[in-house]
Each structure stands twice: as structure tokens, then as C-alpha cells.
Amino acid sequence: MASLFIAGTDTGVGKTRVTALLAAVVQAGGRSVCVYKPIQTGSPSLEIVSDLEMVNSLLETPVDTANSYNTIPPVAPFVATAVMETDPVDLDVIEFRLKALQAQYEVVIVEGVGGVRVPLADGVELVDLIERLDLPVLLVTRPDLGTINHTLLTVDALEHREIELKGVVISNMPSETDDLAIESLPWVFENFLEVPYLYALPVLDDRKLNASHPMVKAWQNYSLL
């Protein structure tokens, strides 16, 4: 059994694309995999978990998925559950579900919500959940001005809790750019981050992710799961 937590420096940084890519890598290796999105906010309806829908839209072969909390307002989970007057996020519920999935699948990829300090419930942040689940983290960040600060602060938050950080992914990295702030990101991270790996993930093309996709082949060389 192997599990990995996909965290981000913010919302909309590309966590779901990275999650889908990793799921395709696991599929290519012949192992059973489930993508677990414990908490989703901003869904179009309570019946649709938008990030899980996106994962399978990117894959040639869909994977099994699971979710525990899904709300419509595109806000922090702490706010969303209050607005919807639903049960607050309970870490016990999420931990129990994860253990059940780990007993069923060889690999479980867990995708977070927002940044690591987003409030989930009264006095509870996402980093508390990550620590509770005791999973290594792959951190996803965006190629943009301000990313250095967001990334370093997020790494500090994880290291403060002694959470294992597998590496940093710059998602949707353009192949060519005249923007020095973006172009220099890998170089800055290599000098200021002490993590095992650094990946610059290019913008995914329209091809479905499968064993023959070049990014899936490339990521099979990384020891993440």
C-alpha cells in the first residue's frame, strides 16, 4: 500500500492535473489506484465532485474516486459548511475513509483543498489533516509572480510539523516565456529549497493520459509512489 498527499500553495494551482498524471503513472505500472478528494468546495452540485470529474476527464482509463465532504460555495471549507448548514469537517471521518481505501487499493492519491493553512473546521486547518493522516506530500505551485514567497511559506508550514515533503511541482510551466519571474523559478527553488526533487510540469496537451503519453513515461522515473 502506498499513499501520497497532493497539496498546493493556493487554490487553482494545478493540483488536480498533477493528481491525474500520478494516477496515470500508477495505472501504467499495473497497480490499482483510487483518487480520494476528502473535501471539495465550489462544486456545481452536491452530486458532482468537480475535481474528481476533472481527474477522469484527463485520463484515458477512468480511476475509482472517493469523497467525504462536497459543498457548493467556492470558499474555505470552514465557511462552506457553515453557509450550507451541514456537518463540519471531521478528521476522524476522513482518516477512517482513507484507511478503508488503503485496504482496498494498492495506491491511494489524496488531493487537498486550497492551500495548506486553509481552515477546515473550528480551529482545524488542512495542515492538521495532513499531519493526522501521516502522509508524505507533493507540493504543487503555479508559475507566477509571488510564487516564491507562497512556496517558501508553505514549505515552512509543512516542515514545522515535520511532514515529509517529496518535492515541489511547478504546474503548467510554459515551455517558452519572456517573463523573468517565471523563467527563473526552477533556479530559485533549486537554490532555496532543500527537497529531494523538483519538477517543472509543462502545460498538458489535449491527449488523454495513458501509458504512452510522454509525461506519464517521464514521471515513471520518479520514486513518488
C-alpha positions in Angstrom: 0.0 0.0 0.0 1.3 3.5 -0.9 -0.3 6.9 -0.4 0.6 10.4 -1.3 -1.0 13.8 -0.4 -1.1 16.4 -3.2 -1.0 19.8 -1.6 -0.9 23.3 -3.1 0.3 26.7 -2.3 -3.1 28.1 -3.1 -6.3 27.2 -4.9 -6.2 26.8 -8.7 -2.5 26.0 -8.9 -2.9 22.7 -10.8 -3.2 20.0 -8.0 -5.9 18.1 -9.9 -3.8 17.9 -13.1 -0.8 16.6 -11.1 -3.2 14.1 -9.3 -4.4 12.8 -12.7 -0.9 12.5 -14.0 0.2 10.4 -11.0 -2.9 8.3 -11.3 -2.0 7.6 -14.9 1.6 6.7 -13.8 0.2 4.2 -11.3 -2.1 2.7 -13.9 0.8 2.3 -16.3 2.6 0.4 -13.6 -0.3 -2.1 -13.3 -1.3 -1.2 -9.8 -4.8 -0.5 -8.6 -5.4 3.2 -7.7 -8.0 5.4 -6.1 -8.1 9.2 -6.0 -9.5 10.5 -2.8 -10.7 14.1 -2.5 -11.7 14.3 1.1 -13.0 17.8 0.8 -14.4 19.7 -2.2 -15.8 23.2 -2.3 -17.1 25.1 -5.3 -18.8 22.1 -6.9 -21.7 22.8 -9.4 -24.0 20.5 -7.3 -23.8 18.1 -4.4 -23.9 15.2 -6.8 -20.8 16.3 -8.7 -17.3 16.5 -7.2 -15.7 18.8 -9.7 -12.1 17.9 -9.2 -12.7 14.2 -9.4 -14.7 14.7 -12.6 -11.7 16.6 -13.9 -9.3 13.8 -13.0 -11.2 11.3 -15.0 -11.7 13.7 -17.9 -7.9 13.8 -18.2 -7.4 10.0 -18.1 -7.9 7.6 -20.9 -8.9 4.9 -18.4 -11.0 6.3 -15.5 -10.0 5.5 -11.9 -12.1 4.9 -8.9 -12.7 8.0 -6.8 -13.9 8.9 -3.3 -15.1 12.0 -1.5 -16.3 12.7 2.1 -17.3 16.4 2.0 -18.7 18.3 -1.0 -20.2 21.8 -0.9 -21.3 24.3 -3.5 -19.9 27.7 -2.3 -16.3 28.3 -3.6 -15.0 29.3 -0.2 -12.9 27.7 2.6 -14.5 24.5 3.9 -15.0 26.1 7.3 -17.1 28.8 5.7 -18.8 26.5 3.2 -20.2 24.0 5.8 -21.4 27.0 7.9 -23.2 28.5 4.9 -24.7 25.2 3.8 -25.5 24.3 7.5 -24.0 20.9 7.0 -21.9 18.8 9.4 -18.5 20.4 9.9 -15.4 18.6 8.6 -14.4 15.8 11.0 -10.8 14.5 10.7 -11.9 11.1 12.2 -14.3 10.6 9.2 -11.6 11.3 6.7 -9.0 9.2 8.4 -11.4 6.2 8.7 -12.3 6.6 5.0 -8.6 6.7 3.9 -7.8 3.6 5.9 -10.6 1.8 4.2 -9.4 2.8 0.8 -5.8 1.8 1.6 -7.1 -1.7 2.5 -8.8 -1.9 -0.9 -6.3 -0.3 -3.3 -2.6 -0.6 -3.8 -2.2 3.2 -4.2 -4.4 6.0 -2.8 -3.7 9.5 -4.0 -5.2 12.1 -1.8 -5.8 15.6 -3.2 -6.1 18.5 -0.8 -8.2 21.7 -0.9 -6.8 25.2 -1.3 -3.5 25.9 0.5 -2.2 24.0 3.5 -3.4 26.6 6.0 -7.0 26.9 4.7 -9.4 26.5 7.6 -11.4 23.2 7.5 -13.3 23.5 10.8 -13.2 25.4 14.0 -9.5 25.5 14.9 -8.6 23.0 12.2 -6.5 23.7 9.1 -5.6 21.5 6.2 -2.1 21.1 7.6 -3.7 19.5 10.7 -5.3 16.9 8.4 -2.1 16.2 6.6 -0.3 15.6 9.9 -3.1 13.4 11.1 -3.1 11.2 8.0 0.7 10.9 8.3 1.2 11.0 4.5 4.2 12.4 2.5 3.4 15.5 0.5 4.0 16.5 -3.1 3.6 20.3 -3.2 2.1 22.0 -6.3 2.7 25.6 -7.1 2.0 27.9 -10.1 4.4 29.7 -12.4 3.6 33.2 -11.4 4.9 36.3 -9.7 4.6 35.8 -6.0 5.1 32.1 -6.2 8.5 32.1 -4.5 7.0 33.6 -1.3 3.9 31.4 -1.3 6.1 28.3 -1.8 8.7 29.0 0.8 6.0 29.8 3.4 4.1 26.6 2.6 7.3 24.6 2.9 8.0 26.2 6.2 4.5 25.3 7.4 5.0 21.6 6.4 8.5 21.4 7.9 7.3 23.0 11.1 5.0 19.9 11.5 7.8 17.6 10.5 5.7 16.4 7.4 7.7 14.6 4.8 8.0 16.7 1.6 8.6 14.6 -1.5 9.2 17.6 -3.8 7.8 20.7 -5.5 6.0 20.7 -8.8 5.6 23.9 -10.8 2.4 23.0 -12.7 1.6 24.4 -16.1 5.1 25.7 -16.7 5.3 27.3 -20.1 8.0 25.8 -22.5 9.0 29.3 -23.5 8.5 32.6 -21.7 9.9 36.2 -21.7 8.8 36.6 -18.1 11.9 36.5 -15.9 9.8 35.8 -12.8 8.5 32.6 -14.3 11.7 31.6 -16.2 13.8 31.9 -13.0 11.5 29.8 -10.8 13.3 26.5 -11.1 16.7 28.1 -10.5 15.4 30.0 -7.4 13.8 26.8 -6.0 16.9 24.8 -6.6 18.9 27.4 -4.5 16.3 28.0 -1.7 14.5 24.7 -1.3 16.0 21.6 0.3 13.7 18.9 -1.1 14.6 15.6 -2.8 13.2 16.6 -6.2 12.0 19.5 -8.3 9.7 19.1 -11.2 8.6 21.6 -13.8 5.4 20.2 -15.3 4.6 21.7 -18.7 1.1 22.5 -19.8 -0.6 19.2 -20.6 -1.8 18.8 -24.2 -5.2 17.6 -25.3 -4.1 13.9 -25.4 -5.6 11.7 -22.7 -3.2 10.5 -20.1 -2.2 6.9 -20.7 0.9 4.7 -20.6 2.2 6.0 -23.9 1.8 9.7 -23.0 5.3 11.3 -22.8 4.6 12.9 -19.4 3.5 9.6 -18.0 6.6 7.9 -19.3 8.8 10.7 -17.8 7.2 10.5 -14.4 7.6 6.8 -14.2 11.2 7.5 -13.4 10.3 9.4 -10.2 10.1 7.5 -6.9 6.9 9.1 -5.6 4.6 6.1 -5.0 
